Amino acid sequence: MTVPQPEAGPQSGHEPEHAGPVRDAPGAPISRRARRDADDAEKAAAAAVATPPTPRAGRNLPAAIVVGLVLLAAVLAGLFLWPMGFVCVATAAGVLGVWEVFRALQTRKTTIPIVPVLVGSVAIPFSAFFGGPEAQLFALVAASAAVLLWQSLESAHGAVNNVIGGVFVLLWIPFFVGFSVLPLHDSGVSPPPLGVWPGLAVPHSVLQLIVTLLLVFANDTFGYIVGASIGRHPMAPKISPKKSWEGFAGSVAGAVVIGVLGTVFLLGRPWWVGVVLAVAMVGAATAGDLAESMVKRELGIKDMSSILPGHGGMMDRLDSILFGVPVAYVVFSLLPAA
């Protein structure tokens, strides 16, 4: 005799097979799981409110502007008051940039001969200050030969990459830094002063360098502000995704304004000289920025270091200057005399 089994239902005390999750009935006490889920939701909402949105350009804009202004003030103080101080600041920045690149290259198993490279990083700018472009070039050749000789005394493993990397770093950083020192040598004051400018009169060539650095600062600052605010169209998405055409337009507009004001009031030149110089400087500075971004992307790093708030490393500040200063030096030499 078969005893019929009771059907599963609300009165049977058995849950239906494959039943869904049990939910709290209206008015029932809140379960632990529901209370835990509610607490997690509250914490997530509080974290979303407390965390500030990341800027479009990926940087802390106020910190970047403040650091840029402090660096610019230090450089201008050296140019206006104590030329040797400017040479020391420029050389120190180049040495720090060389060290950052040296550390970054090590991530790809390339160890450049750092001792001769650092010695060359000091010798090249000071040679440009005391001896002019011929001495600057001679110091570059001597430092490159020292790199080759130093590597020949080390292990042969990776020697070719190390030598090529060392010469590349010498060309990229200290040799280009030397172009920022050449206007001090070309000042007409012989020998170059170790103290203040004679009579505190800033030479015309140094005023040209000041306008150049102001243009680099305008390029970076206005491009950063405009790109972070309304940048939509990437300029080189495979190299620097955050650099936009809108930011480039902002760089051009800001540099033209600074260039016209600088050439008219500081150099006593026609306004169109400022426009020519501004366009050339924006092109060179942008190329320098993209070149450093290409190197960082190849090495798989975001910044060369983190010593400068809002900028990253020293090379993230020097990238535009390294390409802009040589171009400005050539442009001024090609422009008709005032």
N, C-alpha and C positions, 0 to 999 in steps of 0.2 A: 504494500500500500504506500503510495507516494504522498508525502505531505507537502502541500503547496507552500512555496516560499513567499513571504510578503513582498510586495513591490516597493522599490525605493521611492520614497516620497518624503514630504516634510515631516510626517509623523513616524517614519520608520526608524529614525536614528542613524540611517546610513546615507552617506553622500553619494550623489550620482557619479558614475564613472566619467572621467575626463571633465570634471566640473572646473569652472574658472576660479580665479582667486576670490577668496572670501572677502567681502567688503563690509565696512562698518555700517550698520543700519542707522538711519537718521535718529539722532537723539541718543545713540549708544555711546559709551565711553570711548575716547580715542585710544587706539591701539599703540603699542610701542613703535611698530613699524611706521605708522602714519606720523607719529610725533617726530621720529628720526628723519623722515623725509621732509617734514616741514622745517625742521632745524637746518638741514642741509640747504634747502632753498633760500632760507633767510641769510645764511652765511654767504652763499653765492651772490645774492643781490647786494649785500653789504660790500663784498669785495669788488663788485663791478662799479659801485659808486665811488669807493675809495681810491681805485686805481685810475690815474689820469690817462686819457687816450694818448697813444703813441703818435708823435708828429708824423706827417706824411713823409717827410724827408728822413725819418729814422734818427733824428738827433734832438738834443735838448737845445732848442733855438736860443733862449735867453743866455744859457751858459756859453754857447758858441759865440754869440755876439760879444759878451763880456771878455772872454779870453782873447778874441780877436782884437778888441780895442786895447787891452793891456799890452799885448805883443806889439801892436802898431805903435803905441805910445813909447815903449822902450826903444824901438828901432828909430823912431823919429827923434827922440831925445839924443841918441848917439849921433845921428846925422847932423843935427843942428848944433850940437855942443862939442862932442868929443869923438872925432872920426875913428880913432883907434878902438874906442869902446864899441862902435858899430861893427868893426872888423872882428872883434872878439865875440860879439853876440852872433854874428852871421856864421863864424867858424864853429862855435859851440852848437848851433842849430844843425849845421851840416854833419858834425861828428855824431850827434844824437841820432840824426836820420840814418847815417851809415850803420850805426849799431842796431837800429830797428830792422833794417833790411838784412843785415847779417843774421840776426836771430830768426827772421822770417824765412830766409833761404835754407836754414838748417832743417826746417820742417820737410824739405824735399831732398835731404841728404846732400846739399851743396854747402860746403864750408869754405868760404873764401878766405884767403890769407889776411886775417883781420889786422895784424900788426902793421904791415906796410900800407894797407888801405887807410887805417886811422892816421898814420903819419902823413900820408899824402893828403888826407882831408884837412890837416892843419897847414901843411906846407903850401898847397895850391892857393888858397885865399890870401895868405900873407905874401906870397910871391906876386900875386896880382896887385896888391896894395903898394909894395915897395918897388916892383920892377915892371909893371904893366903887362900887356897881353903876351909879350914874348916870354917873360919869366913865368907867367901862368901856364903857357903851353909846355915850357921846359919842365916845370914841376910835374905836370901830368905825365909826360913821357918817362921821367925818372921814376915816378911812383908806379907806373905800369911795369917798367923793367924790374923794379923791386918785387912786385907781386909775382912775376914769373920766376925770379931767382929764389924767392922764399919758398914757393911751391916746389921747386926742384929739389929742395932740401927736405921736403916732407914726403909722405907716402905717395906713391904713384897712382893709387886708387882714386878715381874721380878727379885727377889732376886737370884735365882739359876743362871740365865744368867749373872747377874752382877758379882757374885763371881767367876764363871768360867772364865768370860772375864778378871777380874782383875788379877787372878793367871796366866792366859795365857799371859797377857801382861808382867807381872813380869818375867816369864820364857823366853819369846821371846826377850825382850830388855835388861833390866838392868842385868839379870843374865849372858847373853851372852857377854854384854859389860864388865863384870867383868873378863872374860877370856883375854881381851886385857890388863888388869891391872896386872894379875898374874905374867907375866914375870918380871915386875918391883919389885915385892915382892921376886921373886926367883933370884934376881940379886946377892945375896951373900953379899949385903951391909945391915948391921943390926945396928940400925933400918933403915927402908927405909928413905932416905934423904928428908927433906922438901925443901932443896935448890938444888944446882947443884950437879952432880955426883962428888964424892971425886976424886980430881986430874983430873977432866974432862974426866975420863976414862969410856967409855960406856961399861957396862957389856955384856957378851956374850949372856945372855938370852934376853936382850933388842935388840941386833943385830938380833936375831932370829925373834923378833916381827917386826922389821923394814923390814926384808925380806918378812915376811908374808903380811904386808900392801902393799909393792911394788907389790907383786903377785896379790893381790886383785885389785889394780889399773890397772895392766896390763890386768887382765881378763876383767874388765869393758871397758877399753879404746880400746883395740884391738878388742874385740868382737863387740863393738859399731861401730868402723870404718869399719870393714869388713862386718858386717851385714847391715849397712846403704848403703854400696857401691854395694855389689853383693849378698845380702841375697835373696834367692828365696824359700827355703824349710823351712816352719815353724817347729819349734821343738815341741811346745805344743800349737797348734792353739786354743784350747778351753780355755786356761789360759792366754797365752801371744802370740798373733798372730804375733807380730813383731820380736820375738826372733827366729832366724833361725839357722839351722845346720851349715851354712857357718860362721855365727858369732861365733858359738861355736868352730869351727875349728880355727878361728882367735884368740880366747881366749887361746886355748891350745898352739898354736904356740908362741904367744907373752909371755905367762906365762913361757913356757919352756926356752925361751931365758933369761928372767929376772931371773928365778929361778937358772939357771946354773951360770950366772954371779954373782948373789948375794951370793950363797953358796960358790963359789970358792974364791971370792975377799973379802967378808965381814965375812964369817964364817970359811973360811979355810977348807971346807969340800969337798969331792969328787963331781965331776960334776953330778953323777947319783942321789945324794941326792936332787939336785935341780930339776931334772926331776920328781922324786917321789913326792916331795913337790908340784911342779907345777900342776901335774895331780890331786892330792888330793884337792888342793885349787880351781882349776877350777870346779871340781865336786861339792864341797861344796858351792862355791859362786853362781854357777848356780842354785843349789837347793834353796839357800836363795832368789835369785831373783824371781824364780818361786813361792816360798811360799808367798812372798809379793804380787805378781801379783794375786795369787789365792784369797788372802784376799780382795784385791781391787776389783776384779771381783765380789766376793760375795757381797760386799758392794755397788757395782754399781758406783765406782768412778775411775777416770783415774790416779790421783796423790793424795798422802796424803795431800799435800799442794803445794804452789808455791813459797816458800821462796828462793829456790836455782835455778837460771836461768839454763836451760838446763837439770835439774835433777828432778824438781818438789819439793817434800818435803824432809826433813831430812831422813825419812825412805826410800825414794827412793835412798838415798846415802848409808844408813847403811845396806840395805837388804843383800848384798853380804858379808859385813864384819861380821855381826852377826853370820852367819853360818861358815864363813871361819876361824875366829880366834880360836874357840874351836877345830876345826879339826886340825889346825896347831899345837896347844898346845899338842894335843894327839900324832900327828905324830912325833914331836920333842922328846917327852918322850919315844917313841918306837924305834926311830932310835938309832943305836949304838953310843956310845960316840966318840967324835972326837979324 
